[in-house]
Amino acid sequence: MSILQISGLSKGFGEGKNRNDVLDNIFLDVEEGEFIAILGFSGSGKSTLISAIAGLVEPDQGGVIYRGKEISGPGPERGVVFQSYSLMPWLSVHGNIKLAVDAVFNKMPATEREEIISHYIDMVGLTHARDRKPAELSGGMRQRVAVARALAMRPDILLMDEPLSALDALTRAKLQDEFAEISSKEKKTIILITNDVDEAILLADRVIPLTPGPNATLGPEFKVDLARPRERAAMNSNDDFINLRATITDYLITVGLDRGADLESDIQMPNVVPLDLNTKAKASAKADTDIDVKDRYVEFSQVKKIYPTPKGPLTVVDGFDLKMKKGEFITLIGHSGCGKSTVLSMAAGLNPITEGGIILDGKEVIGAGPERAVVFQAPSLMPWLSAYENVKLGVDQVFSNTSQAERKDIVEYYLARVGLGDSMHRAALDMSNGMQQRVGIARAFALSPKLLLLDEPFGMLDSLTRWELQDVLMDVWKQTQVTAICVTHDVDEAILLADRVVMMSNGPNAKIGNIMDVDLPRPRSRKELLDHPEYYAFREELLDFLEAYEGGADPSAEQLKSIQQKRATRLARQTKNQSDANGGQSTGTAA
């Protein structure tokens, strides 16, 4: 029986030339007790849709019907959890939830209201923090308060608008598990807005994409026929999950193609080389001229980083030791606090090395330099300058030995490569986060660096925009073959980009826990990876590695070795099954 119906809902903002038609003719029936996940791109109108269901915005056409009656505004039967926590900073955890309970159940005896508050604080695991204020809580804990507050109002429908998108991967996974448990215990009707395919499949009964805006509408629905409870590591070996994940991803990639700008350009990259601004860099005693530098193009030699603290020295990274070939792409992965970004900042020369050393092309890394380009999580652009001007700042410094025309071609070439050929003269402040990050990528490549360093470059973006920019990064990298190191917390991103994935142990005293060679063919695309028979074996190893270190654990060498062996066994089994299948086909044909 339907508890909620969306009928012909359309919504836009503005008038005349400034009119933005966001949603167009949305129809959806939601059954009581159903968990629906709506997937969509940035700017597709996901938040507008959830706000319309909540009664916070009024549709231009159509409407939302709850239990046979059209809604006309907000109501306690529809609880909402937003991406931002929206907590009262002067109130405790208990006080924030009490505020909502007192408003909805003002005629209920105080003792019963207190029982409701305590029940939901306990449900989200915050009993120990009930008297803390938001400033004393982590991001994950704040979001737990927001969930508890919504549930404590005892709504019939829980509406969640990307509630986990601002959290790190580990916290996000923990809250996903809590949402699944709450759904099971409370038997709530839930509509989740998300940009994460795995999150949608893990939690929902139905996954429904929202097509790119403007005039976004709902696409085909995908039913999730996977037994509950769903465990993410186990699903990685489930054929139904693998097929559904590939189908949904393929659909999203297909409908998203029309959004991408044409990356091809008539502009040719001039045949110029950057001015070596580091000619006076100190040559390291470690640079042995008898060794082929291509095989030791980048060398981390027992690198250690110690920070002074009021409680004494804190060793964050302890003995990071790694050699990279020229043109190799490495990804660094591990839990928060494992020193990934510290390693990257030391390679960039932005953070002094306590012990050991880093060699690049036979020279010791001392301080920052243009031969090492960095793309940060935040784009770090000059907001008052255009995309073109932001890229040109660095090009003018590094290619000061070339003509203005050649420098212009360099800037325009890389902006075109990242899909900004038609937007290069827009001010950075007028660009979306995704567009700004494209400028950051263009700026880094335009410096023709010897080493490209990427510190979670897509971490602030939604999953679907991240896919697009990963493809952009791979496309430009294919042209340059620059040696690169990318810090990420995204398992799929780590495999997609890398020749080797370097897995970090927990901090403090973090070091390399394992290195996985990714011998999957290049060039790679997300779709091709999902179709590759060996992809999920690599994914399983990374997931198992992260799980082994979860919660500050320190797995033994034997445990880590067994994780590697598990992948080898799975690949051997797949190879045998494929060989048997081919043999059976050959026999049949011969017969």
C-alpha positions as CSV (number, residue, x, y, z in Angstrom):
1,M,0.0,0.0,0.0
2,S,1.4,3.4,-1.0
3,I,2.2,5.7,1.9
4,L,3.5,8.5,-0.4
5,Q,2.8,9.5,-3.9
6,I,4.6,12.1,-6.0
7,S,2.4,13.1,-8.9
8,G,3.6,15.2,-11.9
9,L,5.9,17.3,-9.7
10,S,7.7,20.1,-11.5
11,K,9.8,22.9,-9.9
12,G,11.9,25.8,-11.1
13,F,13.4,28.9,-9.8
14,G,13.7,32.5,-11.2
15,E,12.0,34.3,-14.0
16,G,12.6,35.0,-17.7
17,K,16.2,34.5,-18.8
18,N,17.2,33.7,-15.3
19,R,14.7,30.9,-15.1
20,N,16.2,27.5,-13.9
21,D,13.8,24.6,-14.5
22,V,15.1,22.1,-12.0
23,L,12.5,19.2,-11.9
24,D,10.1,18.1,-14.6
25,N,7.1,15.8,-14.2
26,I,8.3,13.6,-11.3
27,F,6.1,10.5,-10.6
28,L,6.9,8.1,-7.7
29,D,4.9,5.7,-5.5
30,V,6.5,4.7,-2.2
31,E,5.2,1.6,-0.3
32,E,4.9,1.6,3.4
33,G,8.1,0.3,5.0
34,E,10.1,0.6,1.8
35,F,13.7,2.0,1.6
36,I,14.2,4.0,-1.6
37,A,17.5,5.5,-2.7
38,I,17.5,8.3,-5.3
39,L,20.8,8.7,-7.2
40,G,21.8,11.8,-9.0
41,F,24.4,14.1,-10.3
42,S,25.4,17.4,-8.7
43,G,22.8,20.1,-9.7
44,S,20.3,17.6,-10.9
45,G,17.7,18.7,-8.3
46,K,18.0,16.0,-5.6
47,S,17.8,18.4,-2.7
48,T,15.0,20.3,-4.4
49,L,13.1,17.0,-4.6
50,I,13.6,16.1,-1.0
51,S,12.6,19.6,0.1
52,A,9.4,19.3,-1.9
53,I,8.6,16.0,-0.2
54,A,9.3,17.5,3.1
55,G,7.0,20.5,2.3
56,L,9.8,23.0,2.5
57,V,9.4,24.2,-1.1
58,E,6.1,24.4,-3.1
59,P,6.0,22.7,-6.5
60,D,5.1,24.8,-9.6
61,Q,3.0,21.9,-10.8
62,G,1.8,18.6,-9.4
63,G,2.2,17.7,-5.7
64,V,3.1,15.2,-3.0
65,I,0.3,13.1,-1.5
66,Y,0.7,11.5,2.0
67,R,-1.8,8.9,2.9
68,G,-4.3,10.1,0.4
69,K,-4.0,13.8,1.3
70,E,-1.9,16.4,-0.6
71,I,0.7,18.0,1.7
72,S,0.8,21.8,2.1
73,G,3.9,22.3,4.2
74,P,6.2,20.5,6.7
75,G,4.8,18.0,9.1
76,P,6.1,15.8,11.9
77,E,5.2,12.6,10.0
78,R,8.1,13.5,7.6
79,G,11.4,13.7,9.5
80,V,14.4,15.1,7.6
81,V,18.1,14.6,7.9
82,F,20.2,17.1,5.9
83,Q,23.8,16.9,4.7
84,S,24.6,19.8,7.2
85,Y,23.8,18.9,10.8
86,S,21.9,22.0,11.7
87,L,22.3,21.6,15.4
88,M,22.0,24.3,18.1
89,P,25.6,24.8,19.1
90,W,24.7,26.0,22.6
91,L,22.6,22.8,23.4
92,S,23.9,19.4,24.3
93,V,23.2,16.2,22.4
94,H,20.3,15.7,24.8
95,G,19.2,19.3,24.5
96,N,19.1,19.2,20.7
97,I,16.9,16.1,20.6
98,K,14.7,17.3,23.4
99,L,14.0,20.5,21.5
100,A,12.3,18.5,18.7
101,V,10.6,16.0,21.0
102,D,9.1,18.8,23.1
103,A,7.8,20.5,20.0
104,V,6.1,17.4,18.5
105,F,4.9,15.7,21.8
106,N,4.1,18.8,23.9
107,K,1.1,17.1,25.4
108,M,3.0,13.9,26.4
109,P,4.1,13.6,30.1
110,A,7.7,14.7,30.6
111,T,8.8,11.2,31.8
112,E,7.6,9.6,28.5
113,R,9.3,12.3,26.5
114,E,12.5,11.6,28.3
115,E,12.2,7.9,27.6
116,I,11.9,8.7,23.9
117,I,15.0,10.9,24.0
118,S,17.1,8.4,25.8
119,H,16.0,5.6,23.5
120,Y,17.2,7.3,20.4
121,I,20.4,8.6,21.9
122,D,21.2,5.0,22.8
123,M,20.1,3.7,19.4
124,V,22.7,5.9,17.6
125,G,25.4,5.1,20.2
126,L,25.7,8.5,21.9
127,T,24.8,7.7,25.5
128,H,28.3,8.4,26.5
129,A,28.1,11.9,24.9
130,R,24.6,12.9,25.8
131,D,25.8,16.0,27.7
132,R,28.4,17.1,25.1
133,K,27.8,20.1,22.8
134,P,28.2,19.9,19.0
135,A,31.6,21.6,19.1
136,E,32.9,18.7,21.2
137,L,31.7,16.1,18.7
138,S,33.2,14.7,15.5
139,G,31.4,15.1,12.2
140,G,30.1,11.5,12.4
141,M,28.8,12.0,15.9
142,R,27.0,15.3,14.9
143,Q,25.3,13.4,12.1
144,R,24.2,10.8,14.6
145,V,22.6,13.5,16.7
146,A,20.7,14.7,13.5
147,V,19.5,11.2,12.8
148,A,18.4,10.6,16.5
149,R,16.6,13.9,16.4
150,A,14.7,13.0,13.3
151,L,13.8,9.5,14.6
152,A,12.8,10.8,18.0
153,M,10.0,12.8,16.3
154,R,8.7,9.3,15.3
155,P,7.9,10.2,11.7
156,D,6.2,7.7,9.4
157,I,8.7,8.7,6.7
158,L,12.4,9.5,7.1
159,L,13.9,11.7,4.4
160,M,17.7,11.8,4.2
161,D,19.4,14.3,1.9
162,E,23.0,13.1,1.3
163,P,23.5,12.7,5.1
164,L,27.0,11.1,4.8
165,S,28.6,12.8,1.9
166,A,30.7,15.1,4.1
167,L,32.2,12.3,6.1
168,D,35.4,10.2,5.7
169,A,35.1,6.7,4.3
170,L,35.4,4.8,7.6
171,T,32.8,7.0,9.4
172,R,30.5,6.8,6.4
173,A,30.7,3.0,6.4
174,K,29.9,2.8,10.1
175,L,26.8,5.1,9.7
176,Q,25.6,3.2,6.7
177,D,25.6,0.1,8.8
178,E,23.7,2.0,11.5
179,F,21.1,3.2,9.0
180,A,20.6,-0.4,7.8
181,E,20.1,-1.5,11.4
182,I,17.7,1.4,12.1
183,S,15.7,0.5,9.0
184,S,15.4,-3.0,10.2
185,K,14.5,-2.2,13.8
186,E,12.2,0.8,13.2
187,K,10.5,-0.5,10.0
188,K,10.5,3.1,8.7
189,T,9.7,4.2,5.2
190,I,12.9,5.8,4.1
191,I,13.9,8.0,1.1
192,L,17.6,8.5,0.8
193,I,19.2,11.0,-1.5
194,T,22.7,9.9,-2.4
195,N,25.4,10.1,-5.0
196,D,27.1,6.8,-4.0
197,V,26.1,3.7,-5.9
198,D,27.4,1.3,-3.3
199,E,25.6,3.1,-0.5
200,A,22.3,2.9,-2.5
201,I,22.7,-0.8,-3.1
202,L,23.8,-1.6,0.4
203,L,20.7,0.1,2.0
204,A,17.8,0.3,-0.5
205,D,15.0,-1.9,-1.8
206,R,14.9,0.2,-4.9
207,V,17.5,2.4,-6.5
208,I,16.1,5.2,-8.8
209,P,18.4,7.6,-10.7
210,L,17.5,11.2,-11.2
211,T,18.6,12.3,-14.7
212,P,20.9,15.3,-15.1
213,G,19.3,18.7,-14.9
214,P,17.9,21.0,-16.0
215,N,14.4,19.5,-16.2
216,A,15.5,16.4,-14.3
217,T,13.2,13.5,-14.1
218,L,13.3,10.0,-12.6
219,G,15.0,7.4,-14.7
220,P,14.4,3.6,-14.7
221,E,14.2,1.9,-11.3
222,F,16.5,-0.9,-10.2
223,K,15.2,-3.4,-7.7
224,V,17.7,-4.6,-5.2
225,D,17.0,-8.3,-4.6
226,L,19.8,-9.0,-2.1
227,A,19.2,-10.7,1.2
228,R,19.5,-8.6,4.4
229,P,21.6,-7.9,6.3
230,R,24.0,-6.9,3.6
231,E,27.7,-7.0,4.5
232,R,29.8,-4.8,2.1
233,A,32.8,-7.1,2.0
234,A,30.7,-10.2,1.4
235,M,28.8,-8.4,-1.4
236,N,32.0,-7.9,-3.2
237,S,31.9,-11.7,-4.0
238,N,28.2,-11.7,-4.8
239,D,27.4,-12.0,-8.5
240,D,24.0,-10.3,-8.1
241,F,25.6,-7.3,-6.5
242,I,28.4,-7.2,-9.1
243,N,25.9,-7.3,-11.9
244,L,23.5,-4.8,-10.4
245,R,26.4,-2.4,-9.6
246,A,27.7,-2.6,-13.1
247,T,24.2,-2.1,-14.6
248,I,23.5,1.0,-12.5
249,T,27.0,2.5,-13.1
250,D,26.7,1.9,-16.8
251,Y,23.4,3.7,-16.9
252,L,24.8,6.7,-14.9
253,I,27.8,6.9,-17.1
254,T,25.7,6.8,-20.3
255,V,23.3,9.5,-19.2
256,G,26.2,11.6,-17.9
257,L,28.1,11.6,-21.1
258,D,25.9,14.4,-22.5
259,R,27.0,16.7,-19.6
260,G,30.7,16.4,-20.5
261,A,32.3,19.1,-22.7
262,D,34.1,18.0,-25.8
263,L,37.7,17.4,-24.6
264,E,39.1,17.5,-28.1
265,S,40.7,20.7,-29.3
266,D,42.5,22.0,-32.4
267,I,45.1,23.6,-30.2
268,Q,48.4,21.8,-30.3
269,M,50.7,21.6,-27.4
270,P,53.9,23.5,-28.3
271,N,57.2,21.5,-28.3
272,V,58.7,23.4,-25.4
273,V,60.4,22.4,-22.1
274,P,60.1,24.2,-18.8
275,L,62.9,26.3,-17.4
276,D,64.7,24.4,-14.7
277,L,64.2,26.6,-11.7
278,N,66.0,24.0,-9.5
279,T,69.4,23.9,-11.2
280,K,70.9,24.8,-7.8
281,A,69.1,22.0,-6.0
282,K,71.5,19.9,-3.9
283,A,72.4,16.6,-5.6
284,S,71.9,13.8,-3.1
285,A,74.7,11.5,-2.1
286,K,72.1,8.7,-2.6
287,A,72.0,9.3,-6.4
288,D,74.2,6.6,-7.7
289,T,75.2,7.3,-11.3
290,D,75.8,3.5,-11.9
291,I,72.0,2.8,-11.4
292,D,69.5,3.4,-14.0
293,V,67.6,6.4,-12.7
294,K,64.4,5.5,-14.6
295,D,63.9,2.5,-12.2
296,R,64.6,4.8,-9.2
297,Y,63.1,8.0,-10.6
298,V,61.5,8.7,-7.2
299,E,63.0,7.2,-4.1
300,F,61.7,7.5,-0.6
301,S,64.5,6.3,1.7
302,Q,63.4,5.5,5.3
303,V,61.4,8.7,5.5
304,K,60.3,9.6,9.0
305,K,58.1,12.5,10.3
306,I,58.0,13.5,13.9
307,Y,55.9,16.4,15.3
308,P,56.5,18.0,18.7
309,T,53.5,17.9,21.0
310,P,52.8,19.0,24.6
311,K,53.0,15.3,25.5
312,G,56.3,14.7,23.7
313,P,57.4,13.8,20.2
314,L,54.7,12.2,18.0
315,T,56.0,10.0,15.1
316,V,53.4,10.1,12.4
317,V,55.3,8.3,9.6
318,D,58.0,5.9,10.6
319,G,60.3,4.5,7.9
320,F,58.4,5.0,4.6
321,D,60.6,3.3,2.0
322,L,59.6,3.2,-1.7
323,K,61.1,3.3,-5.2
324,M,59.1,4.4,-8.2
325,K,59.9,4.1,-11.9
326,K,59.6,7.0,-14.3
327,G,56.0,7.3,-15.6
328,E,54.6,5.2,-12.8
329,F,51.3,6.0,-11.1
330,I,51.0,5.1,-7.4
331,T,48.0,5.5,-5.2
332,L,48.3,5.8,-1.4
333,I,45.4,4.4,0.7
334,G,44.7,3.9,4.4
335,H,42.5,5.0,7.3
336,S,42.4,8.6,8.4
337,G,45.5,9.5,10.4
338,C,47.8,7.0,8.7
339,G,50.1,9.7,7.3
340,K,49.1,9.6,3.6
341,S,49.0,13.4,3.3
342,T,52.1,13.8,5.4
343,V,54.1,11.7,3.0
344,L,52.7,13.7,0.0
345,S,53.5,17.0,1.7
346,M,57.0,15.9,2.3
347,A,57.4,14.9,-1.3
348,A,56.1,18.3,-2.3
349,G,58.7,20.0,-0.1
350,L,55.9,21.7,1.9
351,N,56.7,19.7,5.1
352,P,60.3,19.2,6.3
353,I,61.5,15.6,6.6
354,T,62.6,14.6,10.1
355,E,64.8,11.6,9.0
356,G,65.6,9.9,5.7
357,G,65.3,11.6,2.3
358,I,63.4,11.8,-0.9
359,I,65.2,11.7,-4.3
360,L,63.6,12.9,-7.6
361,D,65.4,12.4,-10.8
362,G,68.8,12.1,-9.0
363,K,68.3,15.2,-6.8
364,E,67.3,15.5,-3.2
365,V,63.9,17.2,-2.5
366,I,64.7,20.4,-0.6
367,G,61.7,22.8,-0.3
368,A,58.9,23.3,-2.8
369,G,59.6,23.6,-6.5
370,P,57.7,23.7,-9.8
371,E,59.1,20.3,-10.9
372,R,56.6,18.9,-8.3
373,A,53.0,20.0,-9.0
374,V,50.3,19.5,-6.3
375,V,46.6,19.2,-6.7
376,F,44.9,19.6,-3.3
377,Q,41.4,18.5,-2.1
378,A,40.4,22.2,-2.3
379,P,41.2,23.7,-5.6
380,S,43.1,26.7,-4.1
381,L,42.4,29.1,-7.0
382,M,42.6,32.9,-7.0
383,P,38.8,33.4,-7.0
384,W,38.9,36.8,-8.7
385,L,40.9,35.5,-11.6
386,S,39.6,33.5,-14.6
387,A,40.4,29.8,-15.2
388,Y,42.8,31.0,-17.9
389,E,44.5,33.5,-15.6
390,N,44.9,30.9,-12.8
391,V,46.7,28.5,-15.0
392,K,48.8,31.2,-16.7
393,L,50.2,32.3,-13.4
394,G,52.3,29.1,-13.1
395,V,53.0,28.8,-16.8
396,D,54.5,32.3,-17.0
397,Q,56.9,31.3,-14.2
398,V,57.9,27.8,-15.5
399,F,58.0,28.7,-19.2
400,S,59.5,32.1,-18.9
401,N,62.0,31.1,-21.6
402,T,59.2,30.8,-24.3
403,S,57.1,33.2,-26.3
404,Q,53.8,34.6,-25.1
405,A,52.1,32.7,-28.0
406,E,53.6,29.4,-26.9
407,R,52.5,30.0,-23.3
408,K,49.0,30.9,-24.4
409,D,48.8,27.6,-26.3
410,I,50.0,25.7,-23.2
411,V,47.3,27.2,-21.1
412,E,44.5,26.8,-23.6
413,Y,45.6,23.2,-24.5
414,Y,45.3,21.9,-20.9
415,L,42.1,23.8,-20.2
416,A,40.6,22.2,-23.3
417,R,41.8,18.8,-22.2
418,V,39.9,19.1,-18.9
419,G,36.7,20.2,-20.7
420,L,36.9,24.0,-20.0
421,G,37.6,25.2,-23.5
422,D,34.4,27.2,-23.5
423,S,34.7,28.4,-19.9
424,M,38.3,29.3,-19.6
425,H,37.5,33.0,-19.2
426,R,35.0,32.6,-16.4
427,A,36.0,33.8,-13.0
428,A,36.8,30.9,-10.6
429,L,34.3,32.2,-8.0
430,D,31.5,31.6,-10.6
431,M,32.5,28.0,-11.1
432,S,31.2,24.8,-9.3
433,N,33.6,22.8,-7.2
434,G,33.9,20.3,-10.0
435,M,34.8,23.0,-12.5
436,Q,37.3,24.6,-10.1
437,Q,39.0,21.2,-9.6
438,R,39.3,20.8,-13.4
439,V,41.2,24.2,-13.4
440,G,43.5,22.8,-10.6
441,I,44.2,19.7,-12.7
442,A,44.9,21.8,-15.8
443,R,47.2,24.0,-13.8
444,A,49.2,21.1,-12.4
445,F,49.7,19.4,-15.8
446,A,50.5,22.7,-17.5
447,L,53.6,23.0,-15.4
448,S,55.0,19.9,-17.1
449,P,56.2,18.6,-13.7
450,K,58.5,15.7,-13.1
451,L,56.3,14.5,-10.3
452,L,52.5,15.1,-10.0
453,L,51.2,14.9,-6.4
454,L,47.4,14.6,-5.8
455,D,46.0,14.9,-2.3
456,E,42.5,13.5,-2.4
457,P,41.8,15.7,-5.4
458,F,38.2,14.6,-5.8
459,G,37.4,14.2,-2.1
460,M,35.0,17.2,-1.9
461,L,33.0,16.2,-5.0
462,D,30.0,13.9,-5.3
463,S,30.7,10.4,-6.6
464,L,29.4,11.0,-10.1
465,T,31.4,14.2,-10.7
466,R,34.4,12.3,-9.3
467,W,34.0,9.7,-12.0
468,E,34.0,12.3,-14.7
469,L,37.2,13.9,-13.3
470,Q,38.9,10.6,-12.8
471,D,38.4,10.0,-16.6
472,V,39.7,13.6,-17.3
473,L,42.7,12.9,-15.1
474,M,43.4,9.6,-16.9
475,D,42.9,11.1,-20.3
476,V,45.4,13.9,-19.6
477,W,47.9,11.6,-17.8
478,K,47.8,9.3,-20.9
479,Q,49.1,12.1,-23.0
480,T,51.9,13.1,-20.5
481,Q,52.8,9.9,-18.7
482,V,54.0,12.0,-15.8
483,T,55.1,10.2,-12.7
484,A,52.3,10.5,-10.1
485,I,51.3,9.8,-6.5
486,C,47.7,10.2,-5.5
487,V,46.4,10.0,-1.9
488,T,42.8,8.6,-1.8
489,H,40.4,6.9,0.6
490,D,38.3,5.5,-2.4
491,V,39.1,1.8,-3.1
492,D,37.7,2.1,-6.7
493,E,39.7,5.2,-7.4
494,A,42.9,3.6,-6.1
495,I,42.5,0.7,-8.5
496,L,41.4,2.8,-11.5
497,L,44.4,5.1,-11.4
498,A,47.3,3.1,-10.2
499,D,50.0,0.8,-11.4
500,R,50.6,0.0,-7.8
501,V,48.4,0.6,-4.7
502,V,50.5,1.4,-1.6
503,M,48.5,0.6,1.6
504,M,49.5,2.4,4.8
505,S,49.3,0.9,8.3
506,N,47.5,2.9,11.0
507,G,49.2,5.9,12.6
508,P,51.0,6.9,14.6
509,N,54.3,5.2,13.5
510,A,52.6,4.5,10.2
511,K,54.5,2.7,7.4
512,I,53.8,0.7,4.3
513,G,51.6,-2.3,5.2
514,N,51.3,-3.8,1.7
515,I,51.8,-3.0,-1.9
516,M,49.5,-4.4,-4.6
517,D,50.5,-4.4,-8.3
518,V,47.5,-3.6,-10.4
519,D,48.3,-5.4,-13.7
520,L,45.1,-4.4,-15.4
521,P,45.3,-3.2,-19.0
522,R,45.5,0.5,-19.8
523,P,44.0,2.8,-20.9
524,R,41.3,2.2,-18.2
525,S,37.8,3.5,-17.8
526,R,35.4,2.8,-15.0
527,K,33.1,0.8,-17.2
528,E,35.9,-1.4,-18.6
529,L,37.2,-2.0,-15.0
530,L,33.7,-3.1,-13.8
531,D,33.6,-5.6,-16.8
532,H,37.1,-7.0,-16.1
533,P,36.9,-10.4,-14.5
534,E,39.9,-9.7,-12.2
535,Y,38.7,-6.3,-10.9
536,Y,36.7,-7.5,-7.9
537,A,39.6,-9.6,-6.7
538,F,41.8,-6.5,-6.5
539,R,38.9,-4.7,-4.8
540,E,38.4,-7.5,-2.3
541,E,42.1,-7.3,-1.3
542,L,41.9,-3.6,-0.6
543,L,38.6,-3.9,1.4
544,D,40.1,-6.8,3.4
545,F,43.2,-4.8,4.1
546,L,41.3,-1.7,5.3
547,E,39.1,-4.0,7.4
548,A,42.2,-5.6,9.0
549,Y,43.3,-2.1,10.2
550,E,39.9,-0.9,11.2
551,G,39.5,0.7,14.6
552,G,43.3,1.1,15.1
553,A,44.0,-2.7,14.8
554,D,47.5,-3.9,14.2
555,P,47.2,-7.1,12.0
556,S,50.1,-9.6,12.0
557,A,52.3,-10.2,9.0
558,E,50.6,-13.6,8.6
559,Q,47.2,-12.0,8.4
560,L,48.3,-9.5,5.8
561,K,49.9,-12.4,3.8
562,S,46.6,-14.4,3.9
563,I,44.8,-11.4,2.4
564,Q,47.2,-11.4,-0.5
565,Q,46.9,-15.1,-0.9
566,K,43.1,-14.8,-0.9
567,R,43.3,-12.6,-4.1
568,A,45.7,-15.1,-5.7
569,T,43.4,-18.0,-4.9
570,R,40.4,-16.1,-6.3
571,L,42.2,-15.2,-9.5
572,A,43.4,-18.8,-9.9
573,R,39.8,-20.1,-9.4
574,Q,38.5,-17.6,-12.0
575,T,41.1,-18.6,-14.5
576,K,40.3,-22.3,-14.0
577,N,36.6,-21.7,-14.4
578,Q,37.2,-19.7,-17.5
579,S,39.5,-22.4,-18.9
580,D,36.9,-25.1,-18.1
581,A,34.2,-23.1,-19.8
582,N,36.3,-22.5,-22.9
583,G,37.2,-26.2,-22.9
584,G,33.5,-27.2,-22.7
585,Q,32.6,-24.9,-25.6
586,S,35.4,-26.3,-27.7
587,T,34.3,-29.9,-27.0
588,G,30.7,-29.0,-27.9
589,T,31.8,-27.4,-31.1
590,A,33.9,-30.4,-32.1
591,A,31.0,-32.7,-31.4
